[in-house]
Amino acid sequence: MRANKYGAKRTEVDGIQFDSKMESEYYRQLMLLQRAGAITDLELQPRFTLLDSFKKNGKNIQGIVYRADFQYKEAGQTVVIDVKGVRTKDFNIKKKLFDSRYPDLELKLVTKENGRWVSA
């Protein structure tokens, strides 16, 4: 298995494989919120098309699909979450594409600072 360039270690919780320990910890937090009724409709690894496939000069160009970490509903609004230890250039580009394509959805980057979850 290839090492993650950011040092993330795959972790299993409830029989589910997560890409990082931080992501698995946030999953546990979301499960508590769902059990308490604060959020509903929790989904793992939702996929969003950011750019459709197309043809150029007779060649098929593959589209861009973004796979977030979580999606849920809170107070009637759909929230999409990506858990990261650091904001990457790739994430910044994907967020702009996401916001353009899905103006009614909110994409949040969540990280942990001083033991607390924060949206960046």
N, C-alpha and C positions, 0 to 999 in steps of 0.2 A: 504494500500500500504506500502511495506517495504521501510525503509529509505536506501539511498545509503551510503555505508561506507565511501565514500570520500566527502559527503555533496552535491553531484550534485542534482539539482532539475529539474524534467521534465519540458519542455517548449514547447509551441506550436507556430509555425510561418507558415503562409500561409496554415493553416489547417494540418500541418505536426507535429507529436509529435517527439521531440528530447529528448535524455536521459539526457541532461544537457543544461544549459543556454549557456555555452561556445560553445557547438556544434551548437546550433541555431544561435549564433552570427557568427560563421565561415561559416555557410550555407549562411547567408546574404552577407558575403564578397564574397563567391564563385559566388553567383547569380549576383553581380555587375561585377565581372570579366567575367562571361559568356556573360552578356549583352554587355560588352565592346569588346567582341571578343578575349580576352586574353586567355580564355580556352573554350573548347567545350565538348559536350557529358557528362555533369554532371550527375552522378548517385548517389542515396542515398542508403546506406546499401548494398553495393555489397558483395557477398558471395564468399569465396575461400576455396576449400578443401585443408587442410594442410596434412591430413593423411587419406588414404582410409580405409574403414571398412575392417576387416579381421577376419579369424577364428583362434582360438588357443585352443587346447585341446577340440575340439568339440563345443566351445562356440563362439558366434558371438561377436566381439569386435567392438563397434561403432567408426566410424572415427571421425576426428576433422575438424569442419568447422569453419572458421574465418569470422566474419562479421565486415567489416571495416565501417567507417562512410561515406566516400565519395570516388568517383573515377571520374576522368576527364582526358581529353587530353590537354596537353600543349606543343606546338611546336612539335606536332606529337608523343610525348611520353605519355604513360598512367601513371598517378600518382594516387596512392592509399593513402588515408589520414585517420589517426586515431587521433581524437581530445581528448586530455587528460590533466588534470590539473597536473598529476604526472606520471612519467614513472614507470610502475609496473613490477614485475618479470614475471607475465603472459605475458605482452606485449613483453618483451625481448625474451621469448621462442617462442612466436608466430611469431615474426619478423624473427628469425632464420629459422623456418620452412617455412615461406612465402618466404624468400630470396632463400632458397634451391629449393623450388618447382616452383617458378615463377621468374627466374633470369632476365627476360626481363622487369619486372615491378618494380617500385620504391615504397616502402612503407615508408611514412613519418609520424612521430609523430609530431603533431602541438600542441602548447600550447601558452598561453598568458603571456608575461612578461612585466611589466611596461606599460600595455595598448597596446602592440604591439604583433602581431602574429610572432612566431618564430618556426622554424623546429628544433626539438631536435634529 
